Amino acid sequence: MDILQNLAFGFGHALTMQNLLFCAIGCIVGTLVGLLPGLGPLATISLLLPLTYSIPTGGALIMLAGIYYGAQYGDSVSAITMKIPHASSIVACIDGYQLTLKGRTGLALFTAGISSFIGGTVAIVVLASLAPTLGEVALLFGPADYCSLILLGFFCVSFVTTGSLLNGLAMCLVGVLLGSIGTDVISGQQRYTFDLPFLMDGVGLVSVALGCFGIAEITKNLDAREERSPFNGKIHLMPSWAEFKRIIPSALRGSVVGSALGILPGGGPVIAQFAAYALDKKVSKYKDEIGSGAIEGVAGQAAADEAAARTSFIPLMSIGIPENPVMALMMAAFIIKGIQPGPNMISGHPDLFWGLVASMWVGNVFLVVLNVPLVRYWLSVFKIPYAVLFPAILFFCCIGTFSVNNNLDDIFTTAAFGLLGYLFVRLDMDAAPLMLGFILGPMQEEYFRRALLLSRGSFMTFVTRPISGGLLALIGVFVVWQLVVFFRARRRIAPPAVTGAAT
């Protein structure tokens, strides 16, 4: 009953005209982001972060969340109709595009839409059930426990990065160093400012996000741009009753898989889509058809995609740890609005927490009602030349950065991080761990100092406290496991020994 009462409380906030408008804007922008090749929720949320300063807190977070899960549906549309996948819709290209080649595009799009609705609904129930419970557990955490928890997040960076663990930890360390720039709040000493006045307050969060993700993404697309033509096939949406009955079981299986994997560090939609697809190939009654244009190949993937996108909010809002790059940017949006995600958020800002949860279901309805019937019109965005699109994006980047502090130095800082982000792209280094370190580094330092003050300088507090000691033990297990995987991989690729000269 408490969950129902809390959801009713949340709907009271989510169904206001202002929040409905921001939810609709987020879903529409997210769908466009999913359709456009080269863009994604990570780059778009970074571009729109400056807008959160002028938008009410609840509306800003609802809009950014709508962009994230709205992009998951847009990804499926472009993958099914044009075989243009994003990271979270690679699996949709298999059976979805096969259905398009067979002239059944409408069936594939309807399947993706209704499965996304089912997956999102199941995930919202999981989110409403688990997040408060995890928040109550997190209230038992002290400074030493939080310090160890953040350290575990750093070591789990290999799940977030696309490269090796060593590269991920190196990028994370760069982010920690960037986060330490500015004036130390305890000693008052300036750190790494090089006597530049605009660095006394530290590097701006918006500048780092816009440069490393937004501008870097634009330059990467300019390096390798492909011409796309709009989809012109016929679309008939409604399936038969027999086809509809095939959608439901697969969508429910994908919802469970996506909800579970979305909670895990690094899980998210990318891994969830493959897991749901593999499960359908094992247990579906029509598993022999999967791979050649089966409904199940679209339904499970779409449901898992949406479910994972929503349950990835659980670690962020319950314990204050982002589990993927998009959640790191969402955490940045919370901090910009003066809210620290974690257990105190649920008790201190119940209207914001439950309003955000309820808005996800409202966004589900928007995505189904607006996007499925209007999918032909959405596909017309492929007519926009990228030569027109990228200067407009850069222009709004500059306006958004300048509007934060009305300071031209912020634009130059953003440009510098844009060059740095492009360098990371060329070196095949993932910038997501850098953002994670930039946000969590100052928090780690603060909790570390608090823990030592409370223990009068004794480092044993990190081992003797049960939660902290358990987390450190988990870090040890994780490091040993990574070393085992590394040496096994080295052994597989080792060249065979020379047995002797040929006779």
C-alpha positions as CSV (number, residue, x, y, z in Angstrom):
1,M,0.0,0.0,0.0
2,D,2.9,2.4,0.7
3,I,4.1,2.0,-2.9
4,L,0.6,2.8,-4.2
5,Q,0.3,5.8,-2.0
6,N,3.8,7.0,-3.0
7,L,3.0,6.6,-6.7
8,A,-0.3,8.5,-6.2
9,F,1.7,11.3,-4.5
10,G,4.2,11.2,-7.4
11,F,1.4,11.4,-10.1
12,G,0.1,14.5,-8.3
13,H,3.3,16.2,-9.1
14,A,4.0,14.6,-12.5
15,L,0.5,15.4,-13.9
16,T,0.8,19.2,-13.5
17,M,0.7,21.1,-16.8
18,Q,4.3,22.3,-16.4
19,N,5.8,18.9,-15.8
20,L,3.6,17.3,-18.5
21,L,5.0,19.8,-20.9
22,F,8.6,19.1,-19.9
23,C,8.0,15.3,-20.1
24,A,6.6,15.7,-23.6
25,I,9.5,17.9,-24.7
26,G,12.0,15.3,-23.3
27,C,10.2,12.4,-25.1
28,I,10.1,14.3,-28.4
29,V,13.8,15.4,-28.2
30,G,14.8,11.9,-27.1
31,T,13.1,10.3,-30.1
32,L,14.8,12.8,-32.5
33,V,18.1,12.0,-30.8
34,G,17.5,8.3,-31.3
35,L,16.7,8.8,-35.0
36,L,19.6,11.0,-35.9
37,P,22.8,9.1,-36.8
38,G,25.8,10.1,-34.7
39,L,23.9,11.7,-31.8
40,G,22.7,9.9,-28.6
41,P,21.4,10.7,-25.1
42,L,24.8,11.2,-23.7
43,A,25.8,14.0,-26.1
44,T,22.3,15.6,-26.0
45,I,22.0,15.7,-22.2
46,S,25.4,17.3,-22.1
47,L,24.3,19.9,-24.6
48,L,21.2,20.7,-22.6
49,L,22.7,20.8,-19.2
50,P,23.0,24.6,-19.2
51,L,19.2,24.9,-19.7
52,T,18.7,23.3,-16.3
53,Y,19.7,26.5,-14.6
54,S,16.7,28.3,-15.9
55,I,14.1,25.5,-15.7
56,P,12.4,24.5,-12.4
57,T,14.1,21.5,-10.7
58,G,11.4,18.9,-11.2
59,G,10.8,19.9,-14.8
60,A,14.5,19.9,-15.7
61,L,15.1,16.4,-14.3
62,I,11.9,15.0,-15.9
63,M,12.9,16.5,-19.2
64,L,16.4,15.0,-19.1
65,A,15.1,11.6,-18.0
66,G,12.6,11.7,-20.9
67,I,15.4,12.4,-23.3
68,Y,17.2,9.3,-22.1
69,Y,14.4,6.7,-22.3
70,G,12.8,8.5,-25.3
71,A,16.1,8.0,-27.2
72,Q,15.9,4.2,-26.6
73,Y,12.6,4.1,-28.6
74,G,14.0,6.3,-31.3
75,D,17.0,4.0,-31.6
76,S,14.7,1.1,-32.4
77,V,12.9,3.0,-35.1
78,S,16.0,3.9,-37.0
79,A,17.4,0.4,-36.6
80,I,14.3,-1.3,-37.8
81,T,13.5,0.9,-40.8
82,M,17.0,2.0,-42.0
83,K,19.4,-0.4,-40.3
84,I,21.0,2.6,-38.5
85,P,21.7,1.3,-35.0
86,H,22.9,3.1,-31.9
87,A,24.7,1.2,-29.1
88,S,21.4,0.2,-27.5
89,S,19.6,-0.9,-30.7
90,I,22.2,-3.2,-32.4
91,V,20.0,-6.3,-31.8
92,A,17.0,-4.5,-33.3
93,C,18.8,-4.5,-36.7
94,I,18.7,-8.3,-36.9
95,D,15.0,-9.2,-36.9
96,G,13.6,-5.7,-37.1
97,Y,15.3,-4.9,-40.4
98,Q,14.5,-8.4,-41.7
99,L,10.8,-7.6,-41.1
100,T,11.3,-4.3,-43.0
101,L,12.7,-6.2,-46.0
102,K,9.7,-8.5,-45.9
103,G,7.3,-5.4,-46.0
104,R,6.3,-5.8,-42.4
105,T,7.8,-2.6,-41.1
106,G,4.5,-1.6,-39.3
107,L,4.4,-4.8,-37.4
108,A,8.0,-4.4,-36.2
109,L,7.4,-0.8,-35.2
110,F,4.2,-1.6,-33.3
111,T,6.1,-4.5,-31.6
112,A,8.9,-2.2,-30.5
113,G,6.4,0.4,-29.3
114,I,4.2,-1.8,-27.2
115,S,7.2,-3.8,-25.9
116,S,8.8,-0.6,-24.8
117,F,5.7,0.3,-22.9
118,I,5.6,-3.1,-21.2
119,G,9.3,-2.9,-20.3
120,G,9.0,0.6,-19.0
121,T,6.0,-0.3,-16.9
122,V,7.6,-3.3,-15.3
123,A,10.8,-1.3,-14.6
124,I,8.8,1.5,-13.0
125,V,7.3,-1.0,-10.5
126,V,10.8,-2.3,-9.8
127,L,12.1,1.2,-9.3
128,A,9.3,2.2,-7.0
129,S,9.8,-1.0,-5.0
130,L,13.6,-1.2,-4.7
131,A,14.8,2.3,-4.6
132,P,13.3,3.3,-1.2
133,T,14.5,0.0,0.3
134,L,18.1,0.6,-0.9
135,G,17.8,4.1,0.3
136,E,17.0,2.9,3.8
137,V,20.0,0.6,3.8
138,A,22.2,3.4,2.6
139,L,21.3,5.4,5.6
140,L,23.5,3.0,7.6
141,F,26.5,4.2,5.7
142,G,29.1,6.4,7.4
143,P,31.9,8.5,5.8
144,A,34.3,5.5,5.7
145,D,31.6,3.4,4.0
146,Y,30.8,6.0,1.4
147,C,34.5,6.4,0.7
148,S,34.9,2.6,0.1
149,L,31.7,2.6,-2.0
150,I,33.0,5.4,-4.3
151,L,36.3,3.5,-4.5
152,L,34.4,0.4,-5.7
153,G,32.7,2.6,-8.3
154,F,36.2,3.6,-9.6
155,F,37.2,0.0,-9.8
156,C,34.0,-0.9,-11.6
157,V,34.9,1.6,-14.3
158,S,35.8,-1.2,-16.6
159,F,32.1,-1.9,-17.0
160,V,31.5,1.7,-18.0
161,T,34.4,2.1,-20.4
162,T,34.7,0.6,-23.9
163,G,38.5,0.1,-23.4
164,S,40.6,-1.9,-21.0
165,L,40.5,-1.6,-17.2
166,L,43.8,0.2,-17.1
167,N,42.6,2.8,-19.6
168,G,39.4,3.3,-17.7
169,L,41.2,3.8,-14.4
170,A,43.7,6.2,-16.0
171,M,40.8,8.3,-17.4
172,C,39.1,8.2,-14.1
173,L,42.3,9.5,-12.4
174,V,42.4,12.3,-14.9
175,G,38.8,13.2,-14.0
176,V,39.7,13.2,-10.3
177,L,42.6,15.6,-10.9
178,L,40.4,17.9,-12.9
179,G,37.8,17.8,-10.1
180,S,40.5,19.0,-7.6
181,I,41.3,22.2,-9.5
182,G,40.3,25.3,-7.6
183,T,40.3,26.5,-4.0
184,D,40.4,23.9,-1.3
185,V,37.3,24.5,0.9
186,I,39.1,23.4,4.1
187,S,42.6,24.9,3.8
188,G,41.7,27.8,1.4
189,Q,44.8,26.9,-0.7
190,Q,44.6,27.1,-4.5
191,R,45.3,23.9,-6.3
192,Y,46.4,23.6,-10.0
193,T,45.0,27.0,-10.9
194,F,48.3,28.3,-12.5
195,D,47.4,31.8,-11.1
196,L,44.4,32.0,-13.5
197,P,41.5,33.8,-11.8
198,F,38.8,31.9,-13.6
199,L,40.1,28.6,-12.3
200,M,39.9,29.6,-8.7
201,D,36.3,28.3,-8.5
202,G,37.3,25.1,-10.4
203,V,36.5,23.8,-13.8
204,G,32.8,24.1,-14.7
205,L,30.9,20.9,-14.9
206,V,29.0,22.1,-18.0
207,S,32.3,22.9,-19.8
208,V,33.6,19.3,-19.2
209,A,30.4,17.6,-20.2
210,L,29.8,19.8,-23.3
211,G,33.4,19.5,-24.5
212,C,34.2,15.8,-23.8
213,F,30.9,14.5,-25.1
214,G,29.0,17.1,-27.1
215,I,31.7,18.7,-29.2
216,A,33.8,15.6,-29.3
217,E,30.8,13.7,-30.7
218,I,30.3,16.3,-33.4
219,T,33.9,16.2,-34.5
220,K,33.8,12.4,-34.6
221,N,30.8,12.5,-36.9
222,L,32.5,15.0,-39.2
223,D,35.4,12.6,-39.5
224,A,33.2,9.7,-40.7
225,R,29.9,10.8,-42.1
226,E,27.6,8.6,-44.1
227,E,24.8,9.9,-46.3
228,R,21.4,8.6,-45.4
229,S,18.1,8.6,-47.3
230,P,14.7,8.8,-45.8
231,F,12.6,5.6,-45.5
232,N,9.8,5.5,-48.1
233,G,8.2,2.1,-47.5
234,K,4.6,1.5,-46.5
235,I,3.7,1.3,-42.8
236,H,0.7,-0.7,-41.6
237,L,0.8,-0.7,-37.8
238,M,-1.8,-3.1,-36.4
239,P,-0.9,-6.7,-35.9
240,S,-3.3,-9.7,-35.9
241,W,-4.4,-11.3,-32.6
242,A,-2.1,-14.2,-33.1
243,E,0.9,-11.9,-33.6
244,F,0.0,-9.9,-30.6
245,K,0.0,-13.0,-28.4
246,R,3.5,-13.7,-29.6
247,I,4.6,-10.2,-28.5
248,I,3.5,-10.4,-24.8
249,P,5.6,-13.4,-23.5
250,S,8.8,-12.1,-25.1
251,A,8.2,-8.5,-23.9
252,L,7.7,-9.8,-20.3
253,R,10.9,-11.8,-20.4
254,G,12.8,-8.8,-21.8
255,S,11.3,-6.6,-19.1
256,V,12.6,-8.9,-16.3
257,V,16.1,-9.2,-17.9
258,G,16.4,-5.5,-18.5
259,S,15.1,-4.5,-15.1
260,A,17.7,-6.8,-13.5
261,L,20.7,-5.8,-15.6
262,G,19.8,-2.1,-15.5
263,I,20.6,-2.1,-11.7
264,L,24.0,-3.6,-12.1
265,P,27.1,-1.4,-12.7
266,G,27.7,-1.1,-16.5
267,G,24.5,-3.1,-17.3
268,G,22.2,-0.8,-18.9
269,P,20.4,-1.1,-22.3
270,V,23.5,-2.2,-24.2
271,I,24.0,-5.5,-22.4
272,A,20.3,-6.0,-21.7
273,Q,19.4,-6.2,-25.3
274,F,21.9,-9.0,-26.0
275,A,20.8,-10.9,-22.9
276,A,17.1,-10.7,-23.7
277,Y,17.8,-11.8,-27.3
278,A,19.9,-14.7,-26.2
279,L,17.1,-15.8,-23.7
280,D,14.5,-15.7,-26.4
281,K,16.7,-17.9,-28.7
282,K,16.7,-20.4,-25.9
283,V,13.2,-20.5,-24.5
284,S,10.9,-19.0,-27.2
285,K,8.4,-21.3,-29.0
286,Y,9.5,-19.7,-32.2
287,K,13.2,-19.7,-31.5
288,D,13.9,-21.3,-35.0
289,E,12.5,-18.1,-36.6
290,I,14.6,-15.7,-34.5
291,G,17.3,-14.2,-36.7
292,S,15.3,-14.2,-39.9
293,G,12.5,-11.8,-39.0
294,A,10.7,-13.0,-35.9
295,I,8.6,-10.7,-33.7
296,E,10.3,-12.1,-30.6
297,G,13.6,-10.7,-31.8
298,V,12.2,-7.2,-31.7
299,A,9.9,-7.5,-28.6
300,G,12.5,-8.8,-26.2
301,Q,15.1,-6.4,-27.2
302,A,12.8,-3.3,-27.0
303,A,11.4,-4.3,-23.6
304,A,14.8,-4.9,-22.1
305,D,16.1,-1.7,-23.6
306,E,13.4,0.5,-22.0
307,A,13.5,-1.5,-18.7
308,A,17.2,-1.1,-18.3
309,A,17.1,2.6,-19.1
310,R,14.7,3.2,-16.2
311,T,16.1,0.8,-13.5
312,S,19.6,2.4,-14.1
313,F,18.2,5.3,-12.0
314,I,18.0,3.0,-8.9
315,P,21.7,3.2,-7.9
316,L,21.8,6.9,-8.7
317,M,18.8,7.9,-6.6
318,S,19.1,5.4,-3.8
319,I,22.9,5.4,-3.0
320,G,24.2,8.3,-5.1
321,I,26.4,6.3,-7.4
322,P,25.9,6.6,-11.2
323,E,26.2,3.2,-13.0
324,N,26.8,4.4,-16.5
325,P,27.9,7.6,-18.3
326,V,24.3,8.9,-18.9
327,M,23.6,8.5,-15.2
328,A,26.8,10.5,-14.4
329,L,25.4,13.4,-16.4
330,M,22.0,13.0,-14.7
331,M,23.9,13.2,-11.4
332,A,25.5,16.4,-12.7
333,A,22.0,17.8,-13.3
334,F,21.0,16.9,-9.8
335,I,24.1,18.7,-8.4
336,I,23.5,21.7,-10.6
337,K,20.1,22.1,-9.0
338,G,21.6,21.8,-5.5
339,I,20.4,18.2,-4.8
340,Q,22.7,15.4,-3.7
341,P,21.4,12.0,-5.1
342,G,21.4,9.3,-2.4
343,P,19.4,8.0,0.5
344,N,18.6,11.5,1.8
345,M,17.0,12.5,-1.5
346,I,14.1,10.1,-1.1
347,S,13.4,11.3,2.4
348,G,14.3,15.0,1.9
349,H,12.8,15.4,-1.6
350,P,9.9,12.9,-1.9
351,D,8.0,15.2,-4.3
352,L,11.0,15.2,-6.7
353,F,11.8,11.5,-6.4
354,W,8.3,10.2,-6.7
355,G,7.4,12.8,-9.3
356,L,10.3,11.6,-11.4
357,V,9.3,8.0,-11.0
358,A,5.6,8.7,-12.0
359,S,6.7,10.9,-14.9
360,M,8.4,7.8,-16.4
361,W,5.1,6.1,-16.8
362,V,3.6,9.3,-18.3
363,G,6.5,9.4,-20.7
364,N,5.7,5.8,-21.6
365,V,2.2,6.8,-22.7
366,F,3.6,9.8,-24.6
367,L,6.0,7.5,-26.5
368,V,3.3,5.1,-27.5
369,V,0.6,7.7,-28.4
370,L,2.8,10.2,-30.2
371,N,5.5,8.2,-31.8
372,V,4.0,5.0,-33.2
373,P,1.3,6.6,-35.3
374,L,3.6,9.4,-36.4
375,V,6.7,7.3,-37.2
376,R,6.7,8.2,-40.9
377,Y,7.0,11.9,-40.0
378,W,9.8,11.2,-37.5
379,L,11.8,9.5,-40.2
380,S,11.9,12.7,-42.2
381,V,14.6,14.0,-39.9
382,F,17.0,12.0,-42.1
383,K,16.5,14.8,-44.7
384,I,18.4,17.3,-42.5
385,P,22.0,17.6,-43.9
386,Y,24.6,17.2,-41.2
387,A,26.4,20.2,-42.7
388,V,23.5,22.3,-41.4
389,L,23.0,20.4,-38.2
390,F,26.4,20.6,-36.6
391,P,27.0,24.4,-36.8
392,A,23.6,24.9,-35.2
393,I,24.6,22.5,-32.4
394,L,27.9,24.3,-31.8
395,F,26.1,27.6,-31.8
396,F,23.8,26.5,-29.0
397,C,26.7,25.0,-27.2
398,C,28.4,28.4,-27.0
399,I,25.1,30.1,-25.9
400,G,24.5,27.5,-23.3
401,T,28.0,27.6,-21.8
402,F,28.0,31.4,-21.7
403,S,24.6,31.6,-20.1
404,V,25.8,29.7,-17.0
405,N,28.1,32.5,-15.6
406,N,28.0,35.1,-18.4
407,N,31.7,34.6,-18.8
408,L,33.6,34.2,-22.1
409,D,36.3,32.1,-20.3
410,D,33.7,29.3,-20.0
411,I,33.4,29.1,-23.8
412,F,37.2,28.9,-24.2
413,T,37.3,26.2,-21.5
414,T,34.6,24.2,-23.3
415,A,36.5,24.5,-26.6
416,A,39.6,23.2,-24.8
417,F,37.8,20.2,-23.5
418,G,36.2,19.7,-26.9
419,L,39.8,19.4,-28.3
420,L,40.7,17.1,-25.5
421,G,37.6,15.0,-26.1
422,Y,38.4,14.7,-29.8
423,L,41.9,13.6,-28.8
424,F,40.4,10.9,-26.6
425,V,38.3,9.7,-29.6
426,R,41.4,9.5,-31.9
427,L,43.3,7.6,-29.2
428,D,40.3,5.3,-28.6
429,M,40.0,6.4,-25.0
430,D,36.5,6.5,-23.5
431,A,35.7,9.9,-21.8
432,A,32.9,8.4,-19.6
433,P,35.3,7.4,-16.8
434,L,36.7,10.9,-16.8
435,M,33.3,12.3,-16.1
436,L,32.8,9.7,-13.4
437,G,36.1,10.7,-11.7
438,F,35.3,14.4,-12.1
439,I,32.0,14.1,-10.3
440,L,32.9,11.5,-7.6
441,G,36.5,12.6,-7.0
442,P,35.6,15.6,-4.8
443,M,33.1,13.5,-3.0
444,Q,35.7,10.8,-2.3
445,E,38.1,13.4,-0.9
446,E,35.4,14.9,1.4
447,Y,34.3,11.5,2.8
448,F,38.0,10.4,3.2
449,R,38.7,13.5,5.3
450,R,35.5,13.0,7.4
451,A,36.4,9.4,8.1
452,L,39.9,10.3,9.3
453,L,38.6,13.1,11.4
454,L,36.1,10.8,13.2
455,S,38.7,8.1,13.7
456,R,41.4,10.6,14.8
457,G,43.6,9.7,11.9
458,S,43.3,5.9,12.1
459,F,43.2,4.2,8.7
460,M,41.8,1.1,10.4
461,T,38.4,2.6,10.3
462,F,38.1,1.6,6.7
463,V,38.7,-2.1,7.6
464,T,37.0,-2.4,11.0
465,R,33.6,-1.0,9.9
466,P,31.6,-4.0,8.5
467,I,30.2,-2.2,5.4
468,S,33.5,-0.5,4.5
469,G,35.5,-3.7,5.1
470,G,33.0,-5.7,3.0
471,L,33.3,-3.3,0.1
472,L,37.1,-3.3,0.2
473,A,37.0,-7.1,0.2
474,L,34.7,-6.9,-2.9
475,I,37.2,-4.6,-4.5
476,G,39.9,-7.2,-3.8
477,V,37.8,-9.9,-5.4
478,F,37.2,-7.7,-8.4
479,V,40.9,-6.9,-8.9
480,V,41.8,-10.6,-8.6
481,W,39.1,-11.6,-11.1
482,Q,40.3,-8.9,-13.6
483,L,43.9,-10.2,-13.3
484,V,42.8,-13.8,-13.9
485,V,40.9,-12.7,-17.0
486,F,43.9,-10.7,-18.2
487,F,46.4,-13.5,-17.9
488,R,44.0,-16.1,-19.5
489,A,43.6,-13.8,-22.5
490,R,47.4,-13.4,-22.7
491,R,47.8,-17.1,-22.6
492,R,45.3,-17.6,-25.5
493,I,47.0,-15.2,-27.8
494,A,50.6,-16.3,-26.9
495,P,52.4,-17.6,-30.0
496,P,53.1,-21.3,-30.1
497,A,56.6,-22.4,-29.1
498,V,59.1,-23.4,-31.9
499,T,59.7,-27.1,-31.6
500,G,62.6,-27.3,-34.0
501,A,63.9,-26.5,-37.4
502,A,62.2,-28.0,-40.4
503,T,64.0,-30.9,-42.0
